[in-house]
Amino acid sequence: MLLLVLMTIITSSLTNAFDPKPDIGLPSGLVPDCPGAIKNATIRDTSLPYLQVTVQRLTNKGVYTRSLPIATAHKSILSDKHFDLNKKTVFYAVGFWDSSVFPPQQSHRERVLEEGLQCSGDGDVPLPHIYLSKISVTVKVASFMFWPRYSAFSYNRRIDKSVRLVRIIGRRFGELLVKLTQAGLRPENIELVGTSLGAHIASHAAKYYISVIGKKPSRLTGLDPAGPCFRGLPAEEKVSPTDADHVDVLHTNIDGFGIAERLGHVDFYANGGEYQPGDIPYIPCLVICSHSRSLLYWWQALENPKRFIGVKCGSIQEARSANCYNNTELNYLGLDTNFKRSGIFYLPTNNEFPYHMGKEGLKPENEIYKAVSRRINADDDFRAV
């Protein structure tokens, strides 16, 4: 039975000339619609103090941590001597059941700081975290902030309810951005990064910010923005090219926990965007594994500039089928993305950490699944084992 499953995966993934046929339909994706997902949600004034910002100061003795209500957190941030209103500040929104203390998130923060930027973020249904130079601030808006008064489990295990909370949490996050801007942080110095649900949180923060300030943040990066419950929603409810001057999106699980549609000025579809290659390359990692790869690819793109190279495609279907190698227009995932080269890009990766392929990934014979299949089938002498 296991052999049959492996053969099925290999055959479906490696067929050299597969062309999707209209009579078999198109994938609608995991949970495309969730009735009631865009109903209004509110956080009462009595509950607002539980919407916390956790400030972490990095010291020689370790990490000093304290929590602040998000409504007044800007006062402490602005009074901190390490926060420079004239520097670019990256606000990071982590995803569903995610945390800013996980190694990739911490490595992301450290890499951004090495670039001379300040870093901030958002989280689990989601937590904004704000990494300000030597300070890290995490907004605990996910466990559902009503922790410990209410059970975090009963809230953030339900993705459909979490989706409903995205708009109001994004607005609160946007209010923080507005207060910082009113104190002198310029829109061109604001960059937002969000993973999964956090991408849509960042989007709603940007939308609110634009409605108040009248200008857009400089950049918004979506790392496999969540698809369940969002697929059927209009543009104003999810990541959109109108959210920032520059919007880039990395897709790694488009029919599962991610979303297939183009959401930015530049959209990268890693290995076609459907599933990512596993440690055993001809067995793809499935929905959770592929969805979480977006953060790992982004982290490594920061660590290895200009090593994750995408090639332009004429359509999302071309990206799915890895049928873009004849094109010459390239783009980089990471801080070096060229937004003058907008469009859809197929992004080849390796199956092993640190995943990047550099220029070798631009050769069609190195496409991960086909390369493995070609190697397996190189010998025609089959012997019983």
VOTIMI-758956 format. One record per residue (C-alpha): residue in one letter; x, y, z. Coordinates in steps of 0.001 Angstrom, whole numbers, padded with zeros to 6 digits, always signed. Example, Ala and Ser with C-alpha at 12.3 -4.5 7.8 and 13.67 -1.06 7.14 Angstrom:
A+012300-004500+007800
S+013670-001060+007140
% end
This chain:
M+000000+000000+000000
L+002825+002398+000884
L+004496+001596-002442
L+001249+002404-004264
V+001006+005765-002489
L+004617+006600-003350
M+004109+005607-006981
T+001006+007790-007158
I+002853+010794-005740
I+005834+010278-008017
T+003702+009831-011124
S+001468+012831-010457
S+004371+015093-009528
L+006884+014119-012185
T+004938+013617-015398
N+006893+015544-017983
A+004066+016748-020201
F+001026+016956-017962
D-001446+019549-019159
P-004463+020213-016889
K-007654+019439-018774
P-010822+021519-018368
D-013014+018432-017987
I-011424+017583-014629
G-012159+021018-013192
L-010043+023505-011301
P-009194+023312-007580
S-011355+025504-005359
G-008844+025248-002528
L-009254+024286+001119
V-012397+025802+002720
P-012954+028576+000162
D-015883+030151+002031
C-016793+030507+005707
P-020296+031954+006262
G-020157+034764+008811
A-016400+035253+008499
I-016756+038952+007690
K-019374+039733+010321
N-018316+042543+012604
A-016214+041664+015623
T-015490+044010+018486
I-013142+044131+021432
R-014916+045739+024355
D-013244+048512+026309
T-013230+046236+029346
S-011335+043606+027353
L-008954+045953+025553
P-006347+045907+028366
Y-005907+042201+027611
L-004748+043111+024111
Q-001109+043323+025092
V+002183+044387+023635
T+005133+042484+025027
V+008309+044558+025013
Q+011533+042571+025030
R+014834+044336+025573
L+017948+042463+024489
T+020684+042814+027120
N+024008+041171+027903
K+022247+039152+030597
G+019451+037920+028355
V+015995+039208+027463
Y+014125+041626+029697
T+010358+041396+029097
R+007351+043454+030081
S+003789+043703+028772
L+001892+046866+027813
P-001696+047495+026644
I-001655+048098+022890
A-003717+051278+023287
T-000888+053015+025170
A+002127+051032+023975
H+003230+053837+021660
K+004129+055977+024669
S+006674+053465+025940
I+008000+052795+022450
L+008503+056473+021708
S+010167+057105+025051
D+012743+054376+024477
K+016145+055781+023543
H+016789+052956+021067
F+013816+053830+018870
D+014753+056143+015999
L+011839+057732+014132
N+014117+058341+011146
K+014957+054670+010544
K+012978+052141+008555
T+010862+050052+010912
V+009653+046564+010000
F+006415+045404+011636
Y+006015+041632+011588
A+002697+039801+011968
V+003050+036094+012692
G+000429+033528+011756
F-002162+031208+013247
W-000727+029397+016262
D+002635+031006+015569
S+004958+032845+017924
S+007675+035468+017763
V+009871+033279+019984
F+010193+030497+017384
P+013734+030296+015917
P+012863+031395+012335
Q+011049+034487+013627
Q+013942+035403+015901
S+016425+034840+013091
H+014288+037013+010816
R+014405+039792+013404
E+018157+039521+013868
R+018788+039582+010122
V+016648+042683+009648
L+018497+044435+012459
E+021816+043565+010825
E+020559+045449+007774
G+020302+048555+009942
L+016506+048480+010106
Q+014288+048489+013157
C+011929+045567+013284
S+008375+045084+014502
G+005643+042525+014053
D+002217+041002+014722
G+001028+037572+015736
D-000968+034369+016317
V-004357+035323+015406
P-001904+037117+015398
L+000580+038924+017364
P+002126+042105+016234
H+005749+042184+017333
I+007752+045237+017072
Y+011459+044831+016914
L+012912+048226+017571
S+016639+048024+017231
K+017627+046605+020600
I+013980+046313+021606
S+011470+043700+020588
V+007781+044374+021044
T+005207+041633+020587
V+001526+042447+020482
K-000278+039450+021898
V-003404+039771+019872
A-003991+036271+019259
S-004111+033751+021961
F-006728+035938+021882
M-005588+038648+023969
F-008353+037865+026355
W-005941+035429+027892
P-005926+034605+030725
R-009533+035666+031350
Y-010700+033415+028505
S-009206+030199+027232
A-006721+030814+024433
F-007489+027320+023201
S-011177+028035+022634
Y-010329+030984+020404
N-007285+030329+018337
R-008006+026680+017551
R-010915+027896+015408
I-009606+029337+012190
D-013055+030483+011047
K-013407+032593+014200
S-009829+033782+013865
V-010605+035045+010356
R-013448+037100+011762
L-011029+038732+014201
V-008485+039714+011562
R-010141+043017+010675
I-010478+044341+014235
I-006999+043181+015254
G-005586+044761+012105
R-007356+048000+012954
R-005851+048053+016457
F-002472+047341+014950
G-003086+050128+012431
E-003930+052522+015254
L-000495+051858+016715
L+001093+052681+013347
V-000941+055890+013138
K+000177+057004+016604
L+003801+056360+015727
T+003418+058317+012487
Q+001754+061210+014272
A+004854+061282+016468
G+007165+061444+013447
L+007586+057961+011902
R+007180+058621+008174
P+005100+056295+005932
E+008121+055633+003716
N+009887+054175+006757
I+007135+051644+007537
E+007411+048098+006189
L+004987+045295+007085
V+005623+041550+006904
G+002921+038975+007655
T+002758+035184+007617
S-000513+033341+006860
L-003312+035081+008803
G-000732+037651+009828
A-000463+038780+006202
H-004140+039776+006236
I-003707+041389+009676
A-000911+043499+008195
S-003180+044279+005247
H-005980+045560+007485
A-003459+047546+009516
A-002284+049159+006271
K-005837+049831+005088
Y-006703+051593+008342
Y-003420+053496+008286
I-004085+054761+004748
S-007623+055839+005673
V-006277+058040+008495
I-002886+059241+007248
G-003730+059448+003547
K-000438+057819+002550
K+000638+054213+002127
P+003296+052295+004042
S+006405+051714+001975
R+006152+047924+001698
L+003980+044952+002633
T+005291+041399+002277
G+002836+038489+002512
L+004284+035053+003275
D+001765+032511+001955
P-001269+034604+002984
A-004029+032434+004435
G-006510+030978+001945
P-009153+029175+004059
C-012172+031464+004443
F-010423+034186+002386
R-010603+032736-001135
G-014112+033989-001824
L-013708+037381-000145
P-013355+040680-002035
A-010013+042485-002309
E-010793+044846+000570
E-010826+041891+002996
K-007358+040526+002196
V-003886+041440+000999
S-004079+043757-001998
P-001642+045723-004200
T-003268+048897-002866
D-002067+048227+000705
A+001411+049713+000228
D+003629+051357-002351
H+005265+047965-002865
V+003475+044665-002186
D+005239+041327-002679
V+003786+037902-001936
L+005373+034458-001600
H+003041+031502-002311
T+003974+028013-001061
N+000678+026129-000550
I-001888+027767-002814
D-004620+025124-002694
G-004228+024327+001001
F-003546+026851+003761
G-002355+029457+001255
I-004159+031186-001612
A-003643+030921-005378
E-004668+034346-006624
R-002205+037084-007315
L-002287+039553-004402
G+000704+041835-004905
H+002757+043758-007407
V+005241+040868-007405
D+004027+037324-006634
F+006465+034421-006258
Y+005136+030862-006649
A+007738+028617-005021
N+008067+025388-007010
G+004722+026236-008583
G+003159+027226-005269
E+001195+024009-004683
Y+003453+021810-002535
Q+007093+022092-001559
P+009635+019278-001961
G+010320+017289+001177
D+013611+015965+002498
I+012913+012942+000290
P+012405+015135-002783
Y+009885+012991-004645
I+007606+012992-001600
P+006319+016558-001191
C+005716+018032+002217
L+001964+018532+002562
V-000217+021439+003694
I+001271+022466+007053
C+004818+021728+005936
S+004429+023605+002638
H+002605+026514+004268
S+005327+027015+006871
R+008066+026852+004240
S+007177+030418+003242
L+008762+031753+006427
L+011827+029533+006042
Y+012345+030650+002439
W+011963+034303+003425
W+014359+033927+006338
Q+016964+032317+004086
A+016381+034930+001381
L+017388+037536+003967
E+020416+035482+004995
N+021423+034780+001382
P+020700+037863-000759
K+020023+037311-004476
R+020156+033509-004119
F+016400+032926-004426
I+015834+033828-008079
G+012416+033779-009719
V+011695+033688-013454
K+008675+035501-014875
C+005596+033560-015990
G+002700+034494-018237
S+000094+033068-015865
I-000400+031299-012549
Q-001006+028073-014492
E+002413+028414-016111
A+003907+028825-012633
R+002047+025749-011352
S+003434+023724-014260
A+006979+025143-014032
N+006536+026230-017631
C+008415+029533-017399
Y+012053+028643-018072
N+012060+030159-021566
N+011505+033635-020134
T+014424+035925-019353
E+012970+038411-016856
L+014157+037564-013343
N+013482+038827-009838
Y+014822+038214-006343
L+012934+037117-003264
G+013899+039199-000217
L+015128+042716+000347
D+016387+042962-003247
T+013020+042460-004975
N+012760+044737-008015
F+009241+046181-007971
K+009712+047678-011427
R+009492+044066-012628
S+005947+043325-011562
G+004121+040098-012306
I+004072+036378-011575
F+007368+034587-010942
Y+008167+030889-010688
L+010644+030431-007816
P+012692+027205-007869
T+014142+025931-004596
N+016110+022975-003354
N+014570+020446-000991
E+017252+020902+001681
F+018075+023798+003988
P+019015+026557+003137
Y+016847+025857+000039
H+018258+028414-002401
M+019479+027288-005840
G+020916+030509-007238
K+021388+030529-011012
E+021383+026718-011104
G+017659+026896-010418
L+017135+028684-013738
K+018066+025553-015711
P+014971+023449-016522
E+016908+020211-016057
N+017412+021176-012392
E+013690+021473-011588
I+013616+019513-008345
Y+011049+016783-009119
K+012111+016171-012714
A+015790+016091-011787
V+015151+013403-009184
S+012959+011399-011566
R+015590+011584-014289
R+018230+010357-011862
I+016051+007477-010639
N+015267+006358-014183
A+018802+006705-015535
D+019434+002956-015256
D+017229+000659-017342
D+018609-002471-015709
F+016005-003358-013077
R+017010-006034-010620
A+015154-007757-007852
V+016285-006610-004431
% end
